Amino acid sequence: MKAHKIVIVEDHVLLSQAIASLVNSFEDFNVLYTCKNGKELLTKLKTFDNIPEIILMDVNMPILNGIETTEIIKKEYPKINVIALSVEENDITIIKMLKAGAKGYLLKDVEKDILELALKETIKNGYYHTKDVSNILINSLNDDNSTKIQLKKREIEFIKYSCSELTYKQIAEKMFLSPKTIDGYRDNLFQKLNIKNRIGLVLYAIKNGIYKL
């Protein structure tokens, strides 16, 4: 079987080399090359004919970060799947990467078996999510539930703001409501949509056309 082509974008050289060595140890996977930032990656994609199937992308990098690079990849190389590999685990960062076009999001301390599974599932299905995100997807993207749910105008407005980089306090200011009222909107929507966190709101919004990528 021909090995699947992987590229790693990571500004820490030793970590990049370690990840490359790990991926190369997986059956049917081969690292084409590594890059220190998004700019270097885009240069190599234009220079080399060998296009990867998956890019393991760090989020925080100098010159051109992972979010900006993923947005460009989505537009210029739509067949390439990007998986974020980051130390960042807050909702805002994950949301920004999903919106940019990432097909998966893993933490750098992920177990070897999970990384291999993520690569295999992305080759097979075009995406991979950890158990928590998968549960969010199942709950928030369930067609039977979403078609029956009626959202009020202000709830839709809140969901749209939740798809941005604004904090809940800033959303309250935008909607001219108190933070306590916004907390109420959030908790009610979590219950109504059967989701657990802000990532679920974003995924629901994308699925139902409230937010367009």
MARBA-3410 file (N, C-alpha, C, O; in Angstrom, 1 decimal):
213
0.8,-1.2,0.0,0.0,0.0,0.0,0.9,1.2,0.0,1.9,1.3,0.7 ~ 0.5,2.2,-0.8,1.2,3.5,-0.9,1.1,4.3,0.4,-0.1,4.4,0.9 ~ 2.2,4.8,0.9,2.1,5.6,2.2,1.4,6.9,2.0,1.6,7.6,1.0 ~ 0.6,7.2,3.0,-0.2,8.5,3.0,0.8,9.6,3.3,1.7,9.5,4.3 ~ 0.7,10.8,2.7,1.7,11.8,2.8,1.3,12.8,3.9,0.1,13.4,3.9
2.2,13.1,4.8,1.9,14.0,5.9,3.0,15.1,5.9,4.1,14.9,5.6 ~ 2.5,16.3,6.3,3.5,17.4,6.5,3.2,18.0,7.9,2.1,18.1,8.4 ~ 4.3,18.4,8.6,4.2,18.9,10.0,4.7,20.3,10.0,5.7,20.7,9.5 ~ 3.8,21.2,10.6,4.2,22.6,10.7,4.2,23.0,12.2,3.2,23.0,12.9 ~ 5.5,23.2,12.6,5.7,23.4,14.1,7.0,24.2,14.2,8.0,23.8,13.6
6.9,25.3,15.0,8.1,26.2,15.1,9.2,25.7,16.1,10.3,26.2,16.0 ~ 8.9,24.7,16.9,9.9,24.1,17.8,10.5,22.9,17.1,9.9,21.9,16.9 ~ 11.8,23.1,16.7,12.5,22.1,15.8,12.5,20.7,16.5,12.2,19.7,15.8 ~ 12.9,20.6,17.7,13.0,19.3,18.4,11.6,18.6,18.4,11.5,17.4,18.2 ~ 10.6,19.4,18.8,9.2,18.8,18.8,8.8,18.4,17.4,8.2,17.3,17.3
9.1,19.2,16.4,8.8,18.8,15.1,9.4,17.5,14.6,8.8,16.7,14.0 ~ 10.7,17.4,15.0,11.4,16.2,14.6,10.8,14.9,15.4,10.7,13.8,14.8 ~ 10.4,15.1,16.6,9.9,14.1,17.4,8.5,13.6,16.8,8.2,12.4,16.7 ~ 7.7,14.6,16.4,6.4,14.2,15.8,6.6,13.5,14.5,5.9,12.6,14.2 ~ 7.5,14.0,13.7,7.8,13.4,12.4,8.3,11.9,12.6,7.9,11.1,11.9
9.2,11.7,13.6,9.6,10.4,13.8,8.5,9.5,14.3,8.4,8.3,13.9 ~ 7.6,10.0,15.1,6.4,9.2,15.5,5.5,8.9,14.3,5.1,7.7,14.2 ~ 5.2,9.9,13.5,4.3,9.6,12.4,5.0,8.6,11.4,4.3,7.8,10.9 ~ 6.3,8.7,11.2,6.9,7.8,10.3,7.0,6.4,10.8,7.2,5.4,10.1 ~ 6.7,6.2,12.1,6.7,4.9,12.7,5.3,4.2,12.5,5.2,3.0,12.7
4.3,5.0,12.1,3.0,4.4,11.8,3.0,3.7,10.4,3.6,4.2,9.5 ~ 2.4,2.6,10.4,2.3,1.9,9.1,1.5,2.7,8.1,0.4,3.3,8.4 ~ 2.0,2.8,6.9,1.3,3.5,5.8,1.3,5.0,5.9,0.4,5.7,5.2 ~ 2.1,5.6,6.7,2.2,7.1,6.8,3.7,7.5,6.6,4.6,6.9,7.1 ~ 3.9,8.6,5.9,5.2,9.1,5.6,5.2,10.6,5.7,4.4,11.3,5.0
6.2,11.2,6.4,6.3,12.6,6.5,7.1,13.1,5.4,8.3,12.8,5.2 ~ 6.5,14.0,4.5,7.2,14.6,3.4,8.3,15.5,3.8,9.4,15.5,3.4 ~ 7.9,16.5,4.7,8.8,17.5,5.2,8.2,18.2,6.4,7.0,18.0,6.7 ~ 9.0,19.0,7.1,8.5,19.8,8.2,8.7,21.3,7.9,9.6,21.6,7.1 ~ 7.9,22.1,8.5,8.0,23.6,8.3,8.0,24.3,9.7,7.4,23.8,10.6
8.6,25.5,9.8,8.6,26.2,11.0,7.5,27.2,11.2,7.2,27.6,12.3 ~ 6.8,27.5,10.1,5.6,28.4,10.2,4.8,28.3,8.9,5.2,27.6,7.9 ~ 3.7,29.0,8.9,2.8,28.9,7.7,3.4,29.5,6.5,3.1,28.9,5.4 ~ 4.2,30.5,6.5,4.8,31.1,5.3,5.7,30.1,4.6,5.7,29.9,3.4 ~ 6.5,29.4,5.4,7.4,28.4,4.9,6.6,27.2,4.2,6.9,26.7,3.2
5.5,26.9,4.9,4.6,25.8,4.3,4.1,26.2,3.0,4.1,25.4,2.0 ~ 3.5,27.4,2.9,2.9,27.9,1.6,3.9,28.0,0.5,3.6,27.7,-0.7 ~ 5.1,28.3,0.9,6.2,28.4,-0.1,6.5,27.0,-0.7,6.7,26.8,-1.9 ~ 6.6,26.0,0.2,6.9,24.6,-0.2,5.8,24.0,-1.0,6.0,23.3,-1.9 ~ 4.5,24.3,-0.6,3.4,23.8,-1.4,3.4,24.3,-2.8,3.0,23.6,-3.7
3.9,25.5,-3.0,3.9,26.1,-4.4,5.2,25.6,-5.1,5.1,25.5,-6.3 ~ 6.2,25.3,-4.4,7.5,24.8,-5.0,7.5,23.4,-5.3,8.0,23.0,-6.4 ~ 7.0,22.5,-4.4,7.1,21.1,-4.6,5.8,20.5,-5.2,4.7,21.1,-5.0 ~ 5.9,19.5,-6.1,4.8,18.9,-6.7,4.1,17.9,-5.7,2.9,17.5,-5.9 ~ 4.9,17.5,-4.7,4.4,16.5,-3.8,3.4,17.1,-2.7,3.9,17.7,-1.8
2.1,17.0,-2.9,1.2,17.7,-2.1,0.7,16.7,-1.0,0.4,15.5,-1.3 ~ 0.7,17.1,0.3,0.3,16.1,1.4,-1.2,15.9,1.4,-1.9,16.7,0.9 ~ -1.6,14.8,2.0,-3.0,14.6,2.3,-3.4,15.2,3.6,-4.6,15.7,3.7 ~ -2.5,15.2,4.6,-2.8,15.8,5.9,-1.7,16.7,6.3,-0.5,16.4,6.1 ~ -2.0,17.9,6.9,-1.0,18.7,7.5,-1.3,18.8,9.0,-2.5,19.1,9.4
-0.3,18.4,9.8,-0.5,18.6,11.3,0.0,20.0,11.6,1.2,20.3,11.4 ~ -0.9,20.8,12.0,-0.6,22.3,12.1,-0.6,22.8,13.6,-1.6,22.7,14.3 ~ 0.5,23.4,13.9,0.6,24.1,15.2,-0.3,25.4,15.1,-0.5,25.9,14.0 ~ -0.8,25.8,16.2,-1.7,27.0,16.2,-0.9,28.3,16.4,-1.0,29.2,15.6 ~ 0.0,28.4,17.4,0.7,29.6,17.7,2.1,29.5,17.1,3.0,28.7,17.6
2.3,30.2,16.0,3.6,30.3,15.3,3.9,31.7,14.9,3.0,32.5,14.7 ~ 5.2,32.0,14.8,5.6,33.4,14.3,5.4,33.5,12.8,5.2,32.5,12.1 ~ 5.4,34.7,12.3,5.2,35.0,10.9,3.8,34.8,10.3,3.1,35.7,9.9 ~ 3.4,33.5,10.3,2.0,33.2,9.8,1.6,32.0,10.7,2.1,30.9,10.6 ~ 0.6,32.3,11.6,0.1,31.3,12.5,-0.8,30.2,11.9,-1.1,30.3,10.7
-1.1,29.3,12.7,-1.9,28.1,12.2,-3.3,28.5,11.7,-3.8,27.9,10.8 ~ -3.9,29.4,12.4,-5.3,29.8,12.0,-5.3,30.5,10.7,-6.1,30.1,9.8 ~ -4.4,31.5,10.5,-4.3,32.2,9.2,-3.9,31.2,8.1,-4.4,31.3,7.0 ~ -2.9,30.3,8.4,-2.5,29.4,7.4,-3.6,28.4,7.0,-3.7,28.1,5.8 ~ -4.4,27.9,7.9,-5.5,27.0,7.7,-6.5,27.6,6.8,-7.1,27.0,5.9
-6.8,28.9,7.0,-7.8,29.6,6.2,-7.3,29.7,4.7,-8.1,29.5,3.8 ~ -6.0,29.9,4.5,-5.4,29.9,3.2,-5.5,28.5,2.5,-5.8,28.4,1.4 ~ -5.1,27.5,3.3,-5.1,26.1,2.8,-6.5,25.8,2.4,-6.7,25.1,1.3 ~ -7.5,26.1,3.1,-8.9,25.8,2.8,-9.3,26.4,1.4,-10.0,25.7,0.7 ~ -8.8,27.6,1.2,-9.2,28.2,-0.1,-8.3,27.7,-1.3,-8.9,27.5,-2.4
-7.0,27.6,-1.1,-6.1,27.3,-2.2,-5.8,25.8,-2.4,-5.5,25.4,-3.5 ~ -6.0,25.1,-1.3,-5.7,23.6,-1.4,-6.8,22.9,-0.6,-6.6,22.2,0.4 ~ -8.1,22.9,-1.2,-9.2,22.3,-0.4,-9.1,20.8,-0.2,-9.8,20.3,0.7 ~ -8.3,20.1,-1.0,-8.2,18.7,-0.8,-7.3,18.3,0.4,-7.3,17.1,0.8 ~ -6.5,19.2,0.9,-5.6,19.0,2.0,-6.4,19.1,3.3,-7.1,20.1,3.5
-6.3,18.1,4.1,-7.0,18.1,5.5,-6.0,18.6,6.5,-4.9,18.1,6.6 ~ -6.4,19.6,7.3,-5.6,20.1,8.4,-6.1,19.6,9.7,-7.3,19.7,10.0 ~ -5.1,19.1,10.5,-5.4,18.7,11.9,-4.6,19.6,12.8,-3.4,19.7,12.6 ~ -5.2,20.3,13.7,-4.5,21.2,14.6,-3.9,20.3,15.7,-4.5,19.4,16.2 ~ -2.6,20.6,16.0,-1.9,19.9,17.0,-1.3,21.0,17.9,-0.3,21.6,17.5
-1.9,21.2,19.0,-1.6,22.4,19.8,-1.6,22.2,21.3,-2.1,21.2,21.8 ~ -1.0,23.2,22.0,-1.1,23.1,23.5,-2.3,23.9,24.0,-2.7,23.8,25.1 ~ -2.9,24.7,23.1,-4.1,25.5,23.4,-5.4,24.6,23.5,-5.7,23.9,22.5 ~ -6.1,24.7,24.6,-7.3,23.9,24.7,-8.5,24.7,25.1,-9.5,24.1,25.6 ~ -8.4,26.0,25.0,-9.6,26.8,25.3,-10.6,26.9,24.1,-10.2,26.7,23.0
-11.8,27.1,24.5,-12.9,27.1,23.5,-12.6,28.0,22.3,-12.9,27.7,21.2 ~ -12.2,29.3,22.6,-12.0,30.3,21.6,-11.0,29.8,20.5,-11.3,29.9,19.3 ~ -9.9,29.2,20.9,-8.9,28.8,20.0,-9.4,27.6,19.1,-9.2,27.6,17.9 ~ -10.1,26.7,19.8,-10.6,25.5,19.0,-11.7,26.0,18.0,-11.7,25.6,16.9 ~ -12.5,27.0,18.5,-13.6,27.5,17.6,-12.9,28.2,16.4,-13.4,28.0,15.2
-11.9,29.0,16.6,-11.2,29.7,15.5,-10.6,28.7,14.5,-10.6,29.0,13.3 ~ -10.0,27.6,15.0,-9.4,26.6,14.1,-10.5,25.9,13.3,-10.3,25.6,12.1 ~ -11.6,25.6,14.0,-12.7,24.9,13.2,-13.3,25.8,12.2,-13.6,25.4,11.0 ~ -13.5,27.1,12.5,-14.0,28.1,11.5,-13.0,28.3,10.4,-13.4,28.5,9.3 ~ -11.7,28.2,10.7,-10.7,28.3,9.7,-10.7,27.2,8.7,-10.2,27.3,7.5
-11.2,26.0,9.1,-11.3,24.9,8.2,-10.6,23.6,8.7,-10.5,22.6,8.0 ~ -10.1,23.6,10.0,-9.4,22.4,10.5,-10.4,21.2,10.6,-11.6,21.4,11.0 ~ -9.9,20.1,10.3,-10.8,18.9,10.3,-10.6,18.1,11.6,-11.3,17.0,11.8 ~ -9.8,18.6,12.5,-9.6,17.9,13.7,-8.7,18.8,14.6,-8.1,19.7,14.2 ~ -8.8,18.5,15.9,-8.0,19.3,16.9,-7.5,18.4,18.0,-8.3,17.8,18.8
-6.2,18.3,18.1,-5.5,17.4,19.1,-4.6,18.3,19.9,-4.0,19.2,19.5 ~ -4.4,17.8,21.2,-3.4,18.5,22.0,-2.1,17.8,21.8,-2.0,16.6,21.5 ~ -1.0,18.5,22.0,0.4,17.9,21.7,0.8,16.8,22.6,1.7,16.0,22.3 ~ 0.1,16.7,23.8,0.4,15.6,24.7,-0.5,14.3,24.4,-0.6,13.5,25.2 ~ -1.1,14.3,23.2,-2.0,13.2,22.8,-1.2,11.9,22.8,0.0,11.8,22.5
-1.9,10.8,23.2,-1.3,9.5,23.2,-1.0,9.1,21.7,-1.7,9.5,20.8 ~ 0.1,8.3,21.6,0.5,7.8,20.2,-0.6,7.2,19.5,-0.8,7.4,18.3 ~ -1.4,6.3,20.1,-2.4,5.6,19.5,-3.5,6.5,19.0,-4.1,6.3,17.9 ~ -3.8,7.6,19.7,-4.9,8.5,19.3,-4.4,9.3,18.1,-5.2,9.6,17.2 ~ -3.1,9.7,18.1,-2.6,10.4,16.9,-2.7,9.5,15.6,-3.1,10.0,14.6
-2.3,8.3,15.8,-2.4,7.4,14.6,-3.9,7.2,14.2,-4.2,7.2,13.0 ~ -4.8,7.0,15.2,-6.2,6.9,14.9,-6.7,8.1,14.2,-7.5,8.1,13.2 ~ -6.3,9.3,14.6,-6.7,10.6,14.0,-6.3,10.7,12.6,-7.1,11.1,11.7 ~ -5.1,10.2,12.3,-4.6,10.2,10.9,-5.4,9.3,10.0,-5.8,9.6,8.9 ~ -5.6,8.1,10.5,-6.4,7.1,9.8,-7.8,7.5,9.5,-8.3,7.3,8.4
-8.5,8.0,10.6,-9.9,8.5,10.4,-10.0,9.6,9.5,-11.0,9.8,8.8 ~ -9.0,10.5,9.5,-9.1,11.7,8.6,-8.9,11.2,7.2,-9.5,11.8,6.3 ~ -8.0,10.3,6.9,-7.9,9.7,5.6,-9.2,9.1,5.1,-9.6,9.2,4.0 ~ -9.8,8.3,6.0,-11.0,7.6,5.7,-12.3,8.5,5.6,-13.0,8.3,4.7 ~ -12.4,9.4,6.6,-13.7,10.1,6.7,-13.6,11.6,6.4,-14.6,12.3,6.1
-12.3,12.1,6.3,-12.1,13.6,6.0,-12.1,14.4,7.3,-12.0,15.6,7.2 ~ -12.2,13.8,8.5,-12.2,14.5,9.7,-11.9,13.6,10.9,-12.1,12.4,10.7 ~ -11.5,14.1,12.0,-11.4,13.4,13.2,-11.6,14.3,14.4,-11.0,15.4,14.5 ~ -12.4,13.8,15.3,-12.6,14.6,16.6,-12.5,13.7,17.8,-12.8,12.5,17.7 ~ -11.9,14.2,18.8,-11.8,13.5,20.1,-13.2,13.1,20.6,-14.2,13.6,20.1
-13.2,12.3,21.6,-14.5,11.8,22.1,-15.4,13.0,22.5,-16.6,13.0,22.2 ~ -14.8,14.0,23.2,-15.7,15.1,23.7,-16.3,15.9,22.5,-17.4,16.2,22.5 ~ -15.4,16.1,21.5,-15.9,16.9,20.4,-16.9,16.0,19.6,-17.9,16.6,19.0 ~ -16.7,14.8,19.5,-17.6,13.9,18.8,-19.0,13.9,19.4,-20.0,13.9,18.8 ~ -19.0,13.9,20.8,-20.3,13.9,21.5,-21.0,15.3,21.2,-22.2,15.3,21.1
-20.2,16.3,21.1,-20.8,17.6,20.8,-21.4,17.6,19.4,-22.5,18.1,19.2 ~ -20.6,17.0,18.5,-21.1,16.9,17.1,-22.4,16.1,17.0,-23.4,16.5,16.4 ~ -22.4,15.0,17.7,-23.6,14.1,17.7,-24.8,14.8,18.3,-25.9,14.8,17.7 ~ -24.6,15.6,19.4,-25.7,16.3,20.0,-26.2,17.5,19.2,-27.4,17.8,19.1 ~ -25.2,18.3,18.7,-25.5,19.5,18.1,-25.9,19.4,16.6,-26.6,20.3,16.1
-25.5,18.3,16.0,-25.7,18.2,14.5,-26.8,17.2,14.2,-26.9,16.7,13.1 ~ -27.5,16.7,15.2,-28.5,15.7,15.0,-29.7,16.3,14.3,-30.4,17.2,14.8 ~ -30.0,15.8,13.1,-31.0,16.4,12.2,-32.4,16.4,12.8,-33.2,17.3,12.7 ~ -32.7,15.2,13.5,-34.0,15.1,14.1,-34.3,16.1,15.2,-35.4,16.7,15.3 ~ -33.2,16.5,16.0,-33.4,17.5,17.0,-33.4,18.9,16.4,-34.3,19.7,16.8
-32.5,19.2,15.5,-32.3,20.5,15.0,-33.5,21.0,14.2,-33.8,22.2,14.3 ~ -34.2,20.1,13.5,-35.4,20.6,12.7,-36.6,20.9,13.6,-37.4,21.7,13.2 ~ -36.6,20.4,14.8,-37.8,20.7,15.7,-37.5,21.9,16.6,-38.5,22.4,17.2 ~ -36.3,22.3,16.7,-36.0,23.4,17.7,-36.3,24.7,17.1,-35.9,25.1,16.0 ~ -37.1,25.5,17.8,-37.5,26.8,17.4,-36.6,27.8,18.2,-36.7,27.8,19.5
-35.9,28.7,17.6,-35.0,29.6,18.2,-35.6,31.0,18.1,-36.1,31.4,17.0 ~ -35.5,31.8,19.2,-36.0,33.2,19.2,-34.9,34.0,18.5,-33.8,33.7,18.4 ~ -35.4,35.2,18.0,-34.5,36.1,17.3,-33.2,36.5,18.2,-32.1,36.5,17.6 ~ -33.4,36.7,19.5,-32.3,37.1,20.3,-31.4,35.9,20.6,-30.2,36.1,20.7 ~ -32.0,34.7,20.6,-31.1,33.5,20.8,-30.2,33.3,19.5,-29.1,33.0,19.7
-30.8,33.6,18.4,-30.0,33.5,17.1,-28.9,34.5,17.1,-27.7,34.2,16.7 ~ -29.2,35.7,17.6,-28.3,36.8,17.7,-27.1,36.4,18.6,-25.9,36.6,18.3 ~ -27.5,35.8,19.8,-26.5,35.4,20.7,-25.6,34.3,20.1,-24.4,34.3,20.3 ~ -26.2,33.3,19.4,-25.4,32.3,18.8,-24.4,32.8,17.8,-23.2,32.4,17.7 ~ -24.8,33.8,17.0,-23.9,34.4,16.0,-22.7,35.1,16.7,-21.6,35.0,16.3
-23.0,35.8,17.8,-21.9,36.4,18.5,-21.0,35.4,19.2,-19.8,35.6,19.3 ~ -21.6,34.2,19.5,-20.8,33.1,20.1,-19.8,32.5,19.1,-18.8,31.9,19.5 ~ -20.1,32.7,17.9,-19.2,32.2,16.8,-18.0,33.2,16.6,-17.2,32.9,15.7 ~ -18.0,34.3,17.3,-16.9,35.2,17.1,-15.9,35.0,18.2,-15.9,34.1,19.0 ~ -14.9,35.9,18.3,-13.9,35.9,19.4,-14.3,36.6,20.6,-13.5,36.7,21.6
-15.5,37.2,20.7,-15.9,37.9,21.8,-16.1,37.1,23.0,-16.5,35.9,22.9 ~ -15.8,37.6,24.2,-16.1,36.9,25.4,-17.6,37.1,25.7,-18.3,37.9,25.1 ~ -18.1,36.3,26.7,-19.5,36.4,27.1,-19.8,37.8,27.6,-20.9,38.3,27.4 ~ -18.9,38.4,28.3,-19.0,39.8,28.8,-19.2,40.8,27.7,-20.0,41.7,27.7 ~ -18.3,40.6,26.6,-18.4,41.5,25.5,-19.7,41.3,24.7,-20.2,42.2,24.1
-20.1,40.0,24.6,-21.4,39.7,24.0,-22.6,40.5,24.7,-23.5,41.0,24.0 ~ -22.5,40.5,26.0,-23.5,41.1,26.8,-23.5,42.6,26.4,-24.6,43.2,26.3 ~ -22.4,43.2,26.3,-22.3,44.6,25.9,-22.9,44.9,24.5,-23.6,45.9,24.3 ~ -22.6,44.0,23.6,-23.1,44.1,22.2,-24.6,44.0,22.1,-25.2,44.7,21.3 ~ -25.1,43.2,23.0,-26.6,42.9,23.0,-27.3,43.8,24.0,-28.5,43.8,24.1
-26.6,44.7,24.7,-27.1,45.6,25.6,-27.9,44.9,26.7,-29.0,45.3,27.1 ~ -27.3,43.8,27.2,-27.8,43.0,28.2,-26.8,42.8,29.4,-25.6,43.0,29.2 ~ -27.3,42.4,30.5,-26.4,42.2,31.6,-25.7,40.8,31.5,-26.2,39.9,30.8 ~ -24.5,40.7,32.0,-23.8,39.4,31.9,-24.6,38.3,32.5,-24.5,37.1,32.0 ~ -25.4,38.6,33.5,-26.2,37.5,34.1,-27.3,37.0,33.1,-27.6,35.8,33.0
-27.9,38.0,32.4,-28.9,37.6,31.4,-28.2,36.8,30.3,-28.8,35.8,29.8 ~ -27.0,37.2,29.9,-26.3,36.4,28.8,-26.0,35.0,29.3,-26.1,34.0,28.6 ~ -25.6,34.9,30.6,-25.4,33.5,31.2,-26.7,32.7,31.1,-26.6,31.5,30.8 ~ -27.8,33.4,31.2,-29.1,32.7,31.1,-29.3,32.2,29.7,-29.8,31.1,29.5 ~ -29.1,33.1,28.7,-29.2,32.7,27.3,-28.3,31.5,27.0,-28.8,30.5,26.4
-27.1,31.5,27.5,-26.1,30.5,27.2,-26.6,29.1,27.8,-26.7,28.1,27.2 ~ -27.0,29.2,29.1,-27.4,27.9,29.8,-28.7,27.4,29.2,-28.8,26.1,29.1 ~ -29.6,28.3,28.8,-30.9,27.8,28.2,-30.6,27.1,26.9,-31.2,26.1,26.5 ~ -29.7,27.7,26.1,-29.4,27.2,24.8,-28.6,25.8,24.9,-28.9,24.9,24.1 ~ -27.7,25.8,25.9,-27.0,24.5,26.1,-28.0,23.4,26.3,-27.9,22.3,25.8
-29.1,23.7,27.2,-30.1,22.7,27.5,-31.0,22.4,26.3,-31.3,21.3,26.0 ~ -31.4,23.5,25.6,-32.3,23.4,24.5,-31.7,22.6,23.3,-32.4,21.7,22.7 ~ -30.4,22.8,23.1,-29.8,22.2,21.9,-29.0,20.9,22.3,-28.5,20.3,21.5 ~ -29.1,20.6,23.6,-28.4,19.4,24.1,-26.9,19.4,23.8,-26.4,18.4,23.3 ~ -26.3,20.5,24.2,-24.8,20.6,24.0,-24.2,21.0,25.3,-24.9,21.4,26.3
-22.9,20.9,25.4,-22.2,21.1,26.6,-21.4,22.4,26.7,-21.1,22.9,27.8 ~ -21.0,23.0,25.6,-20.1,24.2,25.7,-20.2,25.0,24.4,-21.1,24.8,23.5 ~ -19.4,26.1,24.3,-19.5,27.0,23.3,-19.1,26.4,21.9,-19.6,26.8,20.9 ~ -18.2,25.4,21.9,-17.9,24.7,20.7,-19.2,24.1,20.1,-19.4,24.1,18.8 ~ -20.0,23.5,20.9,-21.3,23.0,20.5,-22.1,24.0,19.8,-22.8,23.7,18.8
-22.2,25.2,20.3,-22.9,26.3,19.7,-22.4,26.6,18.3,-23.2,26.8,17.4 ~ -21.1,26.7,18.2,-20.5,27.0,16.9,-20.9,25.9,15.9,-21.3,26.2,14.7 ~ -20.7,24.6,16.3,-21.0,23.5,15.4,-22.5,23.5,15.0,-22.8,23.2,13.8 ~ -23.4,23.8,15.9,-24.8,23.9,15.6,-25.1,25.0,14.6,-25.8,24.8,13.7 ~ -24.4,26.2,14.9,-24.6,27.3,14.0,-24.2,27.0,12.6,-24.8,27.4,11.6
-23.0,26.3,12.4,-22.5,26.0,11.1,-23.5,25.0,10.4,-23.8,25.2,9.2 ~ -23.9,24.0,11.1,-24.8,23.0,10.6,-26.1,23.6,10.1,-26.6,23.2,9.0 ~ -26.7,24.5,10.8,-28.0,25.0,10.5,-28.0,26.4,9.8,-29.0,27.0,9.7 ~ -26.8,26.8,9.3,-26.7,27.9,8.5,-26.8,29.3,9.2,-27.0,30.3,8.6 ~ -26.7,29.2,10.5,-26.7,30.5,11.3,-25.4,31.2,11.1,-25.3,32.4,11.1
-24.3,30.4,11.1,-23.0,30.9,10.8,-22.4,30.2,9.5,-22.5,29.0,9.5 ~ -21.9,30.9,8.6,-21.4,30.3,7.3,-19.9,30.5,7.3,-19.3,31.5,7.6 ~ -19.2,29.3,7.0,-17.8,29.3,6.9,-17.3,30.1,5.7,-16.1,30.2,5.5
END
